[in-house]
Amino acid sequence: MNTHRVTATVQDDGTVILNSLPFKAGVSLDVILVEQSKDMTPPQTPLGDNPLKGSILYFESPLEPAVSVDEWNALQ
């Protein structure tokens, strides 16, 4: 699945124009429209493709299982 996000404005006649989409002509798409609140700005990714770069990540027990072995259904 290839996902692409774009911000657009509804025209006076009720249409929305989407230009320069990264899909080939004739490809069928699902379209979901979400109204933005007035104080919401489009998401910015100043670090390009790595938005978590420079953020602090800490794992207390990175090698411990997320679910206890007793609760894991795959062993049954």
Secondary structure, DSSP 8 states (H G I E B T S, - for coil): -----------TTS-----S-SS-TT-----------TT------TTTT-TTTT-----SSTTS-SS-GGG-GGG-
